Amino acid sequence: MMVPERKIMNFKEKYGPWAIVAGGSEGMGGEFSSYVASQGLNVVVIARNGAKVDAKVAALKSDFGVEAIGLPLDLGDLDAPARILEATKDLEVGMLIYNAGLAGLSPVQNLDLDYELYRLNVNVRSPLALTLHLCKAMVERKKGGIILLSSSGGVVGTPYIQTYSATKAYLFTFAEALWAELSDYGIDVLSVLPGNTIGQNYSDVPPGTPGFQTGRDVVEVAFDAFGKHPTVLSGETTIATVGKYFDRALREEGVLMMKQIFVDMMKQYGM
Ligand SMILES: NC(=O)c1ccc[n+]([C@@H]2O[C@H](COP(=O)([O-])OP(=O)(O)OC[C@H]3O[C@@H](n4cnc5c(N)ncnc54)[C@H](OP(=O)(O)O)[C@@H]3O)[C@@H](O)[C@H]2O)c1
């Protein structure tokens, strides 16, 4: 029997030479930047605070001997995706990690529409724009990777973080669909759903606090699942609480069933 030849690529071949880490200067995002640099990828670090971006770029270069570029900008600005794509147009970007996310706790009747639209830009519009653009070249190259940071707060509609919760549900649903679609082109897609993590939102929590994981923990969980599953929950507390409402195996079965239905539909329409 002829076994189809499949090239085994290492991390750098498959996801390099450049990664964009949107929200990659500190906390969980900083850990994602360090992890991909430790695997030999050059990194474009994006965040608002220019001094922290510069510090991260310098650390990546000296710690891992890779190239790194900083792009200080606000991912909630409408022109952010275009600015990122212009600044990286000459780079071969094989990996997108979209980490930035705007959380918030408030009764729904107190929300301000303009602020919620800004939240949509940070949490949905920018990751959507970057993914749609960058996946085109990945499809042509037949390799690449996309990681979108969702949240355990997106598993069910969560009161008092309702708009955040809905944006995070968008991200993991989008990732599930892309996982099934883009696997045909050798591209890995994952959405990570962490629970409480020491990071920008919980910066004063000491490591080892019960119920809190570190950014490094999340990165390890993410790369363990990457290339195998479309989603992964991270954090013991998360798994013990909302975990029971997130049956990954059942969801994957459903995603693949829907893929077949829509593949057949596209054939019917000659697409
Ligand atoms: N921490 C948690 O408990 C937790 C739980 C569930 C899900 N999550 C998700 O995990 C991701 C990381 O959250 P985190 O709180 O742990 O943060 P973090 O990774 O510790 O830090 C956030 C990073 O994103 C950058 N950033 C934030 N807003 C940005 C913006 N508008 N434009 C550009 N860069 C921006 C920050 O730098 P600047 O401030 O300099 O911009 C920083 O580099 C988010 O998507 C969040 O929703 C976190």
The ligand as an SDF file (V2000), in Angstrom:
LIG
                    3D

 48 52  0  0  0  0  0  0  0  0999 V2000
   -5.9550   37.1500   32.9100 N   0  0  0  0  0  0  0  0  0  0  0  0
   -7.0640   36.4370   33.0140 C   0  0  0  0  0  0  0  0  0  0  0  0
   -7.5000   36.0720   34.1010 O   0  0  0  0  0  0  0  0  0  0  0  0
   -7.7970   36.0090   31.7680 C   0  0  0  0  0  0  0  0  0  0  0  0
   -8.8610   35.1010   31.8810 C   0  0  0  0  0  0  0  0  0  0  0  0
   -9.5390   34.6990   30.7230 C   0  0  0  0  0  0  0  0  0  0  0  0
   -9.1590   35.1840   29.4960 C   0  0  0  0  0  0  0  0  0  0  0  0
   -8.1260   36.0700   29.4200 N   0  0  0  0  0  0  0  0  0  0  0  0
   -7.7750   36.5690   28.0830 C   0  0  0  0  0  0  0  0  0  0  0  0
   -6.3870   36.3830   27.9110 O   0  0  0  0  0  0  0  0  0  0  0  0
   -5.8350   37.4550   27.1560 C   0  0  0  0  0  0  0  0  0  0  0  0
   -4.7110   38.1110   27.9470 C   0  0  0  0  0  0  0  0  0  0  0  0
   -5.2720   38.7960   29.0610 O   0  0  0  0  0  0  0  0  0  0  0  0
   -4.4170   39.2350   30.3490 P   0  0  0  0  0  0  0  0  0  0  0  0
   -5.3120   39.9950   31.2070 O   0  0  0  0  0  0  0  0  0  0  0  0
   -3.7640   38.0180   30.9370 O   0  0  0  0  0  0  0  0  0  0  0  0
   -3.3910   40.2200   29.7570 O   0  0  0  0  0  0  0  0  0  0  0  0
   -1.8090   40.0670   29.5490 P   0  0  0  0  0  0  0  0  0  0  0  0
   -1.5240   39.0240   28.5380 O   0  0  0  0  0  0  0  0  0  0  0  0
   -1.1590   39.9790   30.8940 O   0  0  0  0  0  0  0  0  0  0  0  0
   -1.4860   41.5300   28.9610 O   0  0  0  0  0  0  0  0  0  0  0  0
   -2.1850   42.0350   27.8520 C   0  0  0  0  0  0  0  0  0  0  0  0
   -1.2250   42.3570   26.7260 C   0  0  0  0  0  0  0  0  0  0  0  0
   -1.9670   42.9350   25.6510 O   0  0  0  0  0  0  0  0  0  0  0  0
   -1.6080   44.3190   25.4770 C   0  0  0  0  0  0  0  0  0  0  0  0
   -2.8350   45.0440   25.1860 N   0  0  0  0  0  0  0  0  0  0  0  0
   -3.9350   45.1350   25.9680 C   0  0  0  0  0  0  0  0  0  0  0  0
   -4.8600   45.9110   25.3620 N   0  0  0  0  0  0  0  0  0  0  0  0
   -4.3220   46.3060   24.1820 C   0  0  0  0  0  0  0  0  0  0  0  0
   -4.7760   47.1500   23.1350 C   0  0  0  0  0  0  0  0  0  0  0  0
   -5.9640   47.7250   23.1580 N   0  0  0  0  0  0  0  0  0  0  0  0
   -3.9650   47.3540   22.0690 N   0  0  0  0  0  0  0  0  0  0  0  0
   -2.7280   46.7840   22.0330 C   0  0  0  0  0  0  0  0  0  0  0  0
   -2.2540   45.9800   22.9980 N   0  0  0  0  0  0  0  0  0  0  0  0
   -3.0430   45.7560   24.0710 C   0  0  0  0  0  0  0  0  0  0  0  0
   -0.9200   44.7210   26.7850 C   0  0  0  0  0  0  0  0  0  0  0  0
    0.0120   45.7800   26.6590 O   0  0  0  0  0  0  0  0  0  0  0  0
   -0.4370   47.3490   26.7600 P   0  0  0  0  0  0  0  0  0  0  0  0
   -1.2380   47.4820   28.0150 O   0  0  0  0  0  0  0  0  0  0  0  0
    0.8550   48.0960   26.7980 O   0  0  0  0  0  0  0  0  0  0  0  0
   -1.2340   47.6410   25.5510 O   0  0  0  0  0  0  0  0  0  0  0  0
   -0.1830   43.4200   27.1150 C   0  0  0  0  0  0  0  0  0  0  0  0
    0.9510   43.2450   26.3160 O   0  0  0  0  0  0  0  0  0  0  0  0
   -7.0150   38.3920   26.8520 C   0  0  0  0  0  0  0  0  0  0  0  0
   -7.5530   38.1190   25.5850 O   0  0  0  0  0  0  0  0  0  0  0  0
   -8.0190   38.0600   27.9390 C   0  0  0  0  0  0  0  0  0  0  0  0
   -9.3440   38.3380   27.5410 O   0  0  0  0  0  0  0  0  0  0  0  0
   -7.4500   36.4920   30.5180 C   0  0  0  0  0  0  0  0  0  0  0  0
  1  2  1  0
  2  3  2  0
  2  4  1  0
  4  5  1  0
  4 48  2  0
  5  6  2  0
  6  7  1  0
  7  8  2  0
  8  9  1  0
  8 48  1  0
  9 10  1  0
  9 46  1  0
 10 11  1  0
 11 12  1  0
 11 44  1  0
 12 13  1  0
 13 14  1  0
 14 15  2  0
 14 16  1  0
 14 17  1  0
 17 18  1  0
 18 19  2  0
 18 20  1  0
 18 21  1  0
 21 22  1  0
 22 23  1  0
 23 24  1  0
 23 42  1  0
 24 25  1  0
 25 26  1  0
 25 36  1  0
 26 27  1  0
 26 35  1  0
 27 28  2  0
 28 29  1  0
 29 30  1  0
 29 35  2  0
 30 31  1  0
 30 32  2  0
 32 33  1  0
 33 34  2  0
 34 35  1  0
 36 37  1  0
 36 42  1  0
 37 38  1  0
 38 39  2  0
 38 40  1  0
 38 41  1  0
 42 43  1  0
 44 45  1  0
 44 46  1  0
 46 47  1  0
M  CHG  2   8   1  16  -1
M  END
$$$$
